[in-house]
Amino acid sequence: MTATMPKVRGKLTADAPLAPLLWFKAGGRAEWLFEPADADDLADFLKALDPATPVWPLGAGSNLIVRDGGLAGVTVRLGRPFSDVVVDGGLVRAGAGAPDMAVANRARDAALGGLEFLRGIPGTVGGAVRMNAGAYGRETVEVLRSAEVVTRAGERTTLAVGDLGFSYRHSNLAADTIVVGAVFQGRPGDKAVIAAEMERIVAAREASQPTKSRTGGSTFKNPPGGKAWALIDAAGCRGLTVGGAQVSEKHCNFLINLGDATATDIEALGEQVRAQVKAQSDVMLEWEIKRVGRGI
């Protein structure tokens, strides 16, 4: 089987467990896990890979359910080679594997404002671009200048923010297009003021969210004119459990793994929440967490 895969300079692992890489600490295995040495290694691999082979990008695993049957094809994880964050005048250039908080921290150190909200997003730059991640009233689309991507065909290209088709928690990037870097626009500011705003965001997040739990972050998108957590609470779902999965008592738009939850438990709990909210308020919540892979 290994002989059929293209040669790489990075690391290519067969039958790799994914649960340790996911915030939920639950889910199946990757048929292949590829950790490229750099963007050229990724592009060359995808060019040579059988076009029929599925490709799945994996970031921090903070907003993701991988079903217990795992992922067919190749899961691509961008690690240390994609984690650089560099300030260039008023711009911040970041690899897709860099944590969002690293972008905010580097901007703060350079006295660049406008990126403070990224400190409250528990993911990577690639994920922020792919889903137009947001927090505390701001969204990625507001600060992104451009993104570098590698297509499934192995072509490297740079897309302006207007090319990404951003809407609420969504971009028009193909599922198998992989973000490898991004450029963010900051604005000159007072370092102390920027730092204070970031501290406020951290304190607010820790006070309101189950940051110490095995969770996937915000589970459902806010419906137009409403808040998902309020609808979930009104439907009596706070603390609801399915197997080892629970609706957080602290913030009921978060699902948590109590310790032995399967991905099936977590997804089933989310679907039960959606059903109860629909019955209570006639609103069908839309998943914000991405769910991929095969059930068992």
C-alpha positions as CSV (number, residue, x, y, z in Angstrom):
1,M,0.0,0.0,0.0
2,T,2.8,2.4,0.9
3,A,4.4,1.9,-2.6
4,T,1.3,3.5,-4.2
5,M,1.7,6.7,-2.3
6,P,3.8,9.6,-3.7
7,K,7.2,10.2,-2.1
8,V,7.3,13.0,0.4
9,R,9.9,15.0,2.4
10,G,7.6,15.3,5.4
11,K,6.0,12.5,7.4
12,L,3.4,10.1,6.0
13,T,1.7,7.7,8.4
14,A,-0.7,4.9,7.6
15,D,-3.7,4.1,9.9
16,A,-3.0,7.1,12.2
17,P,-5.1,7.8,15.3
18,L,-6.8,11.2,15.1
19,A,-8.4,11.4,18.5
20,P,-5.2,12.7,20.2
21,L,-5.1,15.5,17.7
22,L,-8.7,16.6,18.3
23,W,-10.0,18.8,21.1
24,F,-12.8,16.3,21.7
25,K,-10.2,13.5,22.1
26,A,-12.7,11.2,20.4
27,G,-13.1,9.9,16.8
28,G,-11.7,7.5,14.3
29,R,-8.4,7.0,12.5
30,A,-6.9,8.4,9.3
31,E,-6.2,6.0,6.5
32,W,-3.1,8.2,5.9
33,L,-1.9,11.2,7.8
34,F,0.4,13.5,5.9
35,E,2.5,16.2,7.7
36,P,4.3,18.1,4.9
37,A,7.7,19.6,5.2
38,D,6.6,22.8,3.5
39,A,4.1,24.1,1.0
40,D,6.1,22.7,-2.0
41,D,6.1,19.3,-0.4
42,L,2.4,19.5,-0.1
43,A,1.9,20.7,-3.6
44,D,4.1,18.0,-5.1
45,F,2.4,15.3,-3.1
46,L,-1.1,16.4,-4.2
47,K,0.0,16.7,-7.9
48,A,1.2,13.1,-7.8
49,L,-1.7,11.7,-5.7
50,D,-4.4,9.7,-7.4
51,P,-7.1,12.4,-8.1
52,A,-9.7,9.9,-6.8
53,T,-8.1,9.9,-3.3
54,P,-10.0,12.1,-0.8
55,V,-8.0,14.8,1.0
56,W,-9.0,16.3,4.3
57,P,-7.2,19.3,5.9
58,L,-6.8,19.2,9.7
59,G,-5.9,22.2,11.8
60,A,-6.0,22.4,15.5
61,G,-8.9,20.0,15.6
62,S,-10.9,22.5,17.8
63,N,-14.0,22.7,15.7
64,L,-14.3,19.2,14.3
65,I,-15.9,15.8,14.8
66,V,-14.2,12.9,13.1
67,R,-16.7,10.1,13.1
68,D,-15.7,6.8,14.7
69,G,-15.2,5.1,11.3
70,G,-12.4,7.5,10.5
71,L,-11.3,9.3,7.4
72,A,-10.6,7.6,4.1
73,G,-7.8,8.9,1.9
74,V,-5.3,11.4,3.2
75,T,-5.6,13.8,6.2
76,V,-3.2,16.7,5.9
77,R,-2.0,18.3,9.1
78,L,0.1,21.4,8.9
79,G,2.6,21.5,11.8
80,R,5.7,23.4,12.8
81,P,6.9,24.3,9.3
82,F,3.6,26.3,8.9
83,S,3.6,28.1,12.2
84,D,5.7,31.2,11.6
85,V,4.1,34.6,12.3
86,V,6.0,37.7,11.0
87,V,5.1,41.3,11.2
88,D,5.7,43.3,8.1
89,G,4.9,47.0,8.6
90,G,1.1,47.0,9.3
91,L,0.7,43.5,8.0
92,V,1.0,40.2,9.9
93,R,2.0,37.2,7.7
94,A,1.2,33.8,9.3
95,G,1.5,30.2,8.3
96,A,-1.8,28.3,8.4
97,G,-0.6,26.1,11.2
98,A,0.0,29.0,13.5
99,P,-2.5,29.4,16.4
100,D,-4.9,32.4,16.1
101,M,-3.7,33.5,19.4
102,A,-0.1,33.7,18.1
103,V,-1.2,36.1,15.5
104,A,-2.9,38.3,18.1
105,N,0.2,38.1,20.4
106,R,2.6,39.0,17.7
107,A,0.5,42.0,16.6
108,R,0.2,43.2,20.2
109,D,4.0,43.0,20.6
110,A,4.3,45.2,17.4
111,A,1.7,47.6,18.7
112,L,-0.8,46.7,16.0
113,G,-4.4,46.7,16.9
114,G,-7.5,45.3,15.3
115,L,-6.5,41.6,15.7
116,E,-7.2,41.3,19.4
117,F,-10.3,39.1,18.8
118,L,-8.2,36.4,17.4
119,R,-6.9,35.8,21.0
120,G,-10.3,34.4,21.8
121,I,-10.5,31.9,18.9
122,P,-9.1,28.4,19.8
123,G,-7.9,27.3,16.4
124,T,-5.3,27.9,13.7
125,V,-5.0,30.5,10.9
126,G,-6.0,27.9,8.3
127,G,-9.2,27.2,10.1
128,A,-10.0,30.8,10.7
129,V,-9.7,31.5,7.0
130,R,-11.7,28.4,5.9
131,M,-14.7,29.2,8.2
132,N,-14.4,33.0,8.6
133,A,-13.9,32.4,12.3
134,G,-15.0,35.2,14.6
135,A,-15.4,36.1,18.3
136,Y,-16.5,39.1,20.4
137,G,-18.2,40.9,17.5
138,R,-15.4,40.6,14.9
139,E,-14.8,38.2,12.0
140,T,-11.7,37.1,10.0
141,V,-13.1,38.7,6.9
142,E,-12.6,42.2,8.5
143,V,-8.9,41.8,9.0
144,L,-7.8,39.3,6.3
145,R,-5.9,40.7,3.2
146,S,-5.1,37.5,1.4
147,A,-4.7,33.7,1.7
148,E,-2.2,31.3,0.1
149,V,-3.8,28.0,-0.8
150,V,-2.8,24.7,-2.4
151,T,-5.6,23.2,-4.5
152,R,-6.4,19.5,-4.7
153,A,-4.5,19.4,-8.0
154,G,-1.4,20.7,-6.3
155,E,-1.5,24.3,-7.6
156,R,-0.3,27.0,-5.3
157,T,-2.2,30.3,-5.6
158,T,-2.9,33.5,-3.6
159,L,-6.5,34.6,-3.1
160,A,-7.6,38.1,-2.1
161,V,-10.1,38.3,0.6
162,G,-12.8,39.1,-2.0
163,D,-12.1,35.9,-3.8
164,L,-13.0,33.8,-0.7
165,G,-16.8,34.3,-0.7
166,F,-17.0,34.9,3.0
167,S,-20.3,34.8,4.9
168,Y,-21.1,34.0,8.5
169,R,-18.8,31.2,9.5
170,H,-18.3,30.2,5.8
171,S,-16.0,30.6,2.8
172,N,-16.3,29.2,-0.7
173,L,-13.1,27.3,-0.5
174,A,-13.4,23.7,-1.8
175,A,-13.3,21.1,1.0
176,D,-10.0,19.7,-0.3
177,T,-8.3,23.0,-0.9
178,I,-5.7,23.6,1.8
179,V,-4.9,27.0,3.2
180,V,-1.1,27.3,3.8
181,G,-0.8,30.9,4.9
182,A,-2.5,34.2,5.3
183,V,-1.9,38.0,5.5
184,F,-3.7,40.1,8.1
185,Q,-4.1,43.8,8.2
186,G,-3.4,45.5,11.6
187,R,-3.6,49.2,12.5
188,P,-1.1,51.2,14.6
189,G,-2.2,51.4,18.3
190,D,-1.1,51.7,21.9
191,K,0.5,48.4,23.0
192,A,-0.9,48.7,26.6
193,V,-4.5,49.3,25.3
194,I,-4.2,46.4,22.9
195,A,-2.9,44.1,25.7
196,A,-5.7,45.2,28.0
197,E,-8.3,44.3,25.4
198,M,-6.7,40.9,24.9
199,E,-6.7,40.3,28.6
200,R,-10.4,41.2,28.7
201,I,-11.2,38.7,26.0
202,V,-9.3,36.0,27.8
203,A,-11.0,36.7,31.0
204,A,-14.4,36.8,29.4
205,R,-13.8,33.5,27.6
206,E,-12.6,31.7,30.7
207,A,-15.5,33.0,32.7
208,S,-18.2,31.9,30.2
209,Q,-16.8,28.9,28.4
210,P,-15.7,25.4,29.4
211,T,-12.1,26.0,28.4
212,K,-10.7,23.3,30.6
213,S,-13.0,20.6,29.2
214,R,-12.7,18.3,26.1
215,T,-14.9,20.4,23.8
216,G,-15.1,21.4,20.1
217,G,-15.8,25.0,20.7
218,S,-19.1,26.7,19.7
219,T,-21.3,23.9,18.4
220,F,-24.1,25.7,16.4
221,K,-24.2,28.9,14.4
222,N,-26.3,31.7,15.9
223,P,-29.5,32.0,13.9
224,P,-30.4,35.4,12.4
225,G,-31.4,37.7,15.2
226,G,-30.9,35.2,17.9
227,K,-28.4,33.3,20.1
228,A,-27.9,29.6,19.8
229,W,-27.2,29.2,23.5
230,A,-30.4,30.9,24.5
231,L,-32.5,28.6,22.3
232,I,-30.7,25.6,23.6
233,D,-31.2,26.7,27.2
234,A,-34.9,27.4,26.6
235,A,-35.3,23.9,25.1
236,G,-34.1,22.4,28.4
237,C,-30.9,21.0,27.0
238,R,-28.4,22.4,29.5
239,G,-26.6,19.4,31.1
240,L,-28.3,16.9,28.7
241,T,-26.2,13.8,28.1
242,V,-25.9,11.0,25.5
243,G,-23.4,8.4,26.4
244,G,-20.2,10.1,27.6
245,A,-21.1,13.4,25.9
246,Q,-22.8,16.4,27.7
247,V,-24.2,19.8,26.9
248,S,-22.0,22.1,29.0
249,E,-23.6,23.4,32.2
250,K,-21.4,26.5,31.9
251,H,-22.2,27.4,28.3
252,C,-24.9,25.3,26.6
253,N,-23.7,26.0,23.0
254,F,-20.7,23.8,23.9
255,L,-20.7,20.0,23.9
256,I,-18.1,18.3,26.1
257,N,-16.6,14.8,26.4
258,L,-16.9,13.7,30.0
259,G,-14.1,11.2,29.5
260,D,-15.3,8.2,27.5
261,A,-17.6,9.8,24.8
262,T,-17.4,8.5,21.3
263,A,-17.7,10.7,18.3
264,T,-21.1,9.0,17.7
265,D,-22.2,10.1,21.2
266,I,-21.2,13.7,20.6
267,E,-22.9,13.9,17.2
268,A,-26.0,12.2,18.5
269,L,-26.2,14.7,21.4
270,G,-25.9,17.6,18.9
271,E,-28.8,16.1,16.8
272,Q,-30.9,15.7,19.9
273,V,-30.3,19.3,20.9
274,R,-31.3,20.4,17.4
275,A,-34.5,18.4,17.6
276,Q,-35.5,19.8,21.0
277,V,-34.8,23.3,19.9
278,K,-36.8,22.8,16.8
279,A,-39.7,21.4,18.8
280,Q,-39.5,24.3,21.3
281,S,-38.9,27.3,19.1
282,D,-39.3,26.1,15.5
283,V,-35.7,27.0,14.7
284,M,-33.4,24.4,13.2
285,L,-29.9,25.2,14.4
286,E,-27.1,24.8,11.9
287,W,-23.9,23.0,12.9
288,E,-20.9,25.3,13.2
289,I,-18.7,22.3,14.1
290,K,-17.6,20.4,11.0
291,R,-18.4,16.7,11.0
292,V,-16.5,14.4,8.7
293,G,-15.7,10.8,8.1
294,R,-17.5,7.5,8.3
295,G,-19.8,6.3,11.0
296,I,-19.6,2.7,12.4
